[in-house]
C-alpha cells in the first residue's frame, strides 16, 4: 500500500515478534495517513496487534496554551476514530526520547513507526528513540506529497529549482489513499485527557482563540467551504486579506488534521478555473514542500547563519544604518507602533491566531526595519509568530520569516537603507494590492465582537 520511497529506517535494530507501535506526532489524523497505513500493513503482515501512541511533551518551542488546547481537542476524536478500527490509543506525557522507548519495551513491540518532521527538536527526539529502542524504528513522510528526502538530496535555491523536481515525481506519489483496514479488537489504551491538560507547562497568558474547531472532521468542513466559496477567486485575490479567497487550512495542515495530498486531490477535481487551482496548488505543494526542504537540509533555519551569503553580506553592511523607529519586543507584541496597518495585523494574529499570508510578509519585514539588528529581528519575528499563530513552530513559519528578513529563496533587489538588497515592502505597496482601510475597519469590528472570555477547552 505504501511506496517504499516514503519510508526510511532510522536505526539498524531487528524487528522482533510483538506488536507494532505507530508513534503519531506531526500528522494527527486517521484518514489519509501513510504513516498509519505503513504501520497497519506491517502489523498485518506479521499478524500482530497495532497500537497508536502520542507523547505529549510539557513544552514545545514556545507553544502556548492556545496551541496545546487546539491540539488536545483534536486528539480526543482521534482516539475515538482509532478505537472504532480496533487500534488502541495511548497518551504518554514527558520527553518522547525517554517515554517512547520505555512504552515500546513494556509492550514488547516488534517495531516502532513514526511520521516525518524536519525540525531539529523532533529529529533529536527520534535520534534518542532510535538509540534507546531495542527494535527497528521506521520514519514515514506522510506530510509531503513527494517525500522530502526523495525529491531532493540538498537544500534547494528556490521554488524554481524544486518545482520541476516535484512535478516530475507527482505522477508517482499523488495517488488516492487506500482504506485503513480494521485491526480487530485488541483492547488496551485509553487517555486521561484531564491529566494531560494539567501536565502541560505552556504559558497560560496567551488566550485561547475563538472561531477554530480542531480535528479531522472540522478540517474537511473547512476544505469543503473553501472549494465552494474561495477557490474560484484564488488566482486573482489571494493577496487580498479582505477577500474570501483564502483556505484557512494552515492550522489543520500544521497539526496534521488534514493531509496536503487529500487537499490536492480535492482541489484538482474541483469545479473551478484552472488558473485558480494552479495558483493554490503552487502554494500548497511547491512552496510548502520547499519549506520542509529548507528546514531539513539547513540546520540554521531559524538563525541568520541560514541566510544565503549575499543576504548576510548586505545585511551586515547596513546593520549600523540609522532607523527612524526602533521598538522593543513588548511594544511590538502590544501593537504599539506608528503603523496602523502593522498594528492591526499584529492584533488580528493575537486575537484570531492567524494572520493573512501576504500581511505576514509585510509584518516580518517591518520588524527588520524597526529593530536594532537582523539577528534581533529574526528572533523577534519567530518568537511572536510561534507565540500567537496557531500554525507557529512550523517549517512554513521559519522559512517565511527567513524569506522576509534574510532573503532565503529570494534574490537581491535594489539597495536601500537598513534592508540592503533584501526585498522591501511598504504600506503604499499594500494599498496598491488591497483596500487597507477596509481591512483595518473589518479587524476592528471583529475585535469588538470577540470581546469577552474565550471558551474553555
N, C-alpha and C positions, 0 to 999 in steps of 0.2 A: 504493500500500500504506500510506503514512504520511499521516495527516491533516496538511494544511499548517499547522494551528494549533500543531502540535508543533514547528515549525521556524521559526527566525528567522535572518536574516543579521547577522553581526557586523562586516562591512565592505562596501564598495561595489566591490570588485575584480571583474574579469571572470573568467568560467570559461574556461579555455584548453582544450588538446587532449590533455593527458597523463592519467595515472592519477588515480583518486580516492583520497584518504588518509582513513581513519577513525581519528581520534585518540581512543583509548579511555582514559578516566581514571576517572571515578566509577563507571561501570557496566561491571564487568569480567566480562562473560559473552557467550556467542554466542547462546544461546537467548533469545527474548522481549526483544530489544533494538531499540527503534525507531531508535536512532542508527545501528546497523549496518545495519538494514533500509533506512533512507533512503540511506546511502552506497552500499549494494548496488544500490538502484534507480537512483541517479544514474549509477553506473558502467555498469549495463546499458543505460540509455537512451542513453549516449554510446558504448557498445561499447568501453570501455576497461577496463584492469585495476583491481582494488580491492586496496589494501594497508591493513593494520591496523598501528597503531603505539601503543606505550605508552612514555611518557617517565618514567623513574624519577628523581625529584628526590632528592638526597642527604639532605635534611632536610625535614620537613613538620610544622609546627605542634606540635613536641614529641613526635612519634611515636617510639616506642622500637623496639628490635629485634624485640620480640614482634609489633608491628604490621607491620613490613616482612617478617618471616618469613611471617606468615599471608598477606599479600598476594602475595608472590612464589610461594609454594606453590600459590596459587590461579591465578596467571597461567600457570604451566607447562602445566597441562591446557588452558588457553585457547588457547595456541599450537597444541597438537595438534588441537583442535576446528576451529580456523580452517584449518589445513593440510588437514584432511580435506575441506574445502569449497573448496579451491583458492585460499585467501586467504593470502598471505604475511604473517607477523607479524614486526615489527621492534621490538626493545627498545633504546631510547635511554637514556642517562644524562646528567643535567645539568639546567640551567634550561630548562623547557619553552618559555619565551618566546624562547629562542635556538635550541634544538635542533629544535623542530617546523618553523619556517620554513626552517631550513637543510636538514632532511631533505626537505621538500616541494620545495625548489629543486633539490636533487640529483636528485630523481625526476622533475622536470619535471611536477609534479602539476597537474591542472586545477582542483582544489578540495580543501579540507580540511573534514571534518565532525567536530564534537566533541560530547560529551554535556554536559548542563547541571549546574552546581553553583553554589549561591548564595553560597558562602564568598568572602571578599574576596581571598584569595591566588589561588584558582583564577580569579577574574574578572580579576585583574591579569595572570596568565599569558595569558589569552585576549585581553586588550586589547593586550598586547605582540605576540602572534602575529598578531592582526588587522592591526596597523600594519606589521609586517615582511613579511607574506606578499605575494606578487605576484598571488595568486589569491583567489578567494572563500573565506570562512570561514562555515560554517553551524553553528548550535547546535541540538541536538535534545533536548528534555526527555523522556528515557526513564526517569527516576527516579520521577516523579509520574504518577499515573493521569490526572489533569487537569493539563495543563501549567501551571506556576506563573504565567507571565505571562498565560495565557488565563483562568484562574479569577478573578483579581482584579488590579487595577492599583494597589493600595495595600496598606499594612500593615493587616491585619485586627485588630479589637479582641480577638477571641477566637474560640473554636470556634463559638460561637452565631451569629457573623456570617459565618464562612466556610462552615459546614455547608450552608446552603441553596444557596449558590453551587456547591459541589461536587456536591451531589445533582442539581442542575439540569443539570449537564454530563455526569454519569456515563453516561447512555444513549448519548451521542455517543462518548465516549472509552473506556469499559470494553468493549472488543471482544476477540475472540480474535486472537492474533497470526498473521500469515501466516508461511509457511515461508521461511527464508533459503535461497535457491536457490544451488547450487554456482556458483562464479565461474569454473570452469575452472582448469587448472593453469598458473599464471603463473610460478611459481618465485621465487626470491629469499627474503629474510628469514632468520630464524634468530636465536636468542637465546643469548648466553653467560651462563647463569644463575650460574655461579661468579663471574664478573667482576662481575655485577650485585650479588651479595651483598657482595662486597668493597668496592663503591663506596659503600655505604650508610654515612652518617656518624651514624646514630642511636645513642643511648646503649645500651650493652650490659648495664648493670647490672639492667635490668628483665627478669626471667627470662621465657622463653617459657612458654606455658601448655599444659597437657595437656587432653585431652578435646574439643578442637576440631579438626576436619579441614576445611580450606578447599576452595573450588571449587564449581562448579555442581552436580555430582553429589551432594556432601555436603549442599548447601543443600536440594536436592529431598528427600533422605532425611529431613532434619530436619523439613521441612514435612509429609511423609507421616506421620512419627511423631506430630507434633502433631495432625494430623487424626484419627488413630486413638486417641490416648491423652489428649490435653489439651483439645481444643476443646470437647467437650460440657460441661465443668465451668467454662468460662472466665467466664461471666456471674457466677457466684456466688463463685468462688475466685481470681480473677486477682490480687487484692491480698494473697494469702496465699503467702509465699515457700516454705512447706512443701508446698504442693500441686503437682501435676503440671500445673496449668493455666497453663503458660507455653510460649511457642512456641520460645524460644531462637533466633529468626531474626534478631535485631538485628545481629550481626556480619556475617551474609550479606547483609542489606539494605544495611548501611553500605558494604561493598566491592562491592556490585552483583553478587554471585554469584547472586542471585535477584531477579526482578522483583516489586515490590509488586503489580503488575497480575496476574501469574501467581498469586500467593498469594491475591488477592481472588477470582479466578475459581475456584480450587480450593476455597476456604472456602465460597463461595456455593453450590457444588454438593455440599457435604459432607452426610453424614447426621448431623446434629447439631441440637439445639434452635435455633429461630430467635433466641431471646434471646441464646444464646451466640455465634452468628455475628454478630449485630448489635453486640454489645459488642466483639468482637475487631475488626471492620471499622471501628468508630468510631475505635479507636486506630490501626489500620494506615493508614486513609485520611485521615480528618479531622484527627486530632492530628498525624500525621506530616507531612502536607502543610501544616498550619498552621505547623510549624517552618520549612519551606522558605520560606513566605511571610514570616515574621518576619525571617529572615536575608537574604532577597532585597531587602526594602524598608526594612530598618533597618540602616544601615551600622555602628551601635554595638551590634550584637547581643551582643558579648562585653564590654561596658562598662556601667557604671551609667548612662551617658548614654542608654542604650537603654531604661531602665526608664520606665514611664508616669509622668506628672507627679505624681500623688497618691503613688506609691510613693517617688519621690525625696524629696518633701517630708516624708513621715512618717519615713523612714529618717534624714534629716538632723536632724530634731527629736530623734531618740533616739540619735544617734551617740555622745553622751557618757554614756549611761546606764551604770551600773556592771555589769560582767559577773562572775558568780560564778566562772566558769572562763575562762581565756584560754590557748590553745595555739598554739604556733608551727607552722610548716609541718612540721618534722621530727617533732614529737610526733604530729601528725595522720597523717602518712604512715606512721609506725610503729604506729599504732593504740594510742597510749598515753594515752587519756583515761579519765575516771572512768566512762564509759558503756559497759557491756559490749556492749550491742546494737550501738552505733555501731562499736565496735572490731571486732566480728566481721564486720559488713558491710564495713568497710574491708579487713579481712584477706581476705575472700572475693573482693573486687574485685582485690586484688593477686595472689592465687594463681590465681584462675579466669579473670580477665579480664572478668568480668561481675558486676554487682550487680542484684538484682531491682528492677524499676522503682518499686515502692512504697517500698522501703527507700532508693532513691537520692534520693527527695524528702526523707525524714527526715534522711538523711545530709547533704544540702546545707543544710537549714535549721539543723542543729546547728552547722555551720561558721559560719553567720551569728551564732549565739548565742555562739560561743566565740572569735571573732576581734575585733580592735580596731576594725574599720570595715567597712561594707558593701562598700566597694571591695576591701579585702583579702580579705574572704570570697569575693567573686566570683572574684577572681584565683586564690585557693587552690583553690576547688572545680573550676574549669576545669583548672587545672594537674594536679590529682590525677586527674580524670576522663580527661583526654587522655593522661596518662602510663600509666595502667593498664587502662582499659576498652578492649576490642577495638573497640568502636564509638565510640571517642572521636573528637574533631575532626569532629563531625557536627552538622548543624543541630538534630537532636533533643537532643543533649547541651547545646549552647549555650542552646537555648530552655528545656529542663528546669531548668537552673541559674538562668536568668533568672526563670522562674516561681517557683522555690523561694525565691530571695533577693530578687528585685526586683518581684514581683507582676505580671510580664508575663502577659497573657491571664487574669488573675485579678481579683478585686475587693477592696475594702477590708473588713477584718474588725475584730473587737473590738480596741481598742488595748491594748497591753501594753508592758512594758519591752523595750528593745533592738529588738524587731520592729516597734514602732509598730503600723500597721494591716496589716502583712504577715501572711498566714495562718500560724498557729503549728501545730507538730506536736510531740507528746510521746511518750515511751516508753509512758506509760499508754494513750495512744490506739492505739499499735501493739499493745499487749496485748489491747485490745478487738477488734482486727482479726484477729489470728492468735496462735498459741502461740509466744511469743518464746523461751521456754526450749528448746522443741523445735528451733527454728531454730538457736539457739546451739550446742546439742549436735550437731546434724547437721553444721554447718560445722566444728566442732572435730574431729569424727570424719573428715570428708572431708580435713581438713588432715593428719591422721595418715597417711591412705592415700596422700596426694600427696607425702609427704616423699621427697626424693631428687632427683637432677639431672633437669631437663626434657629430653625427647628433642630431638635436634638436627634442624634443618630440612634 
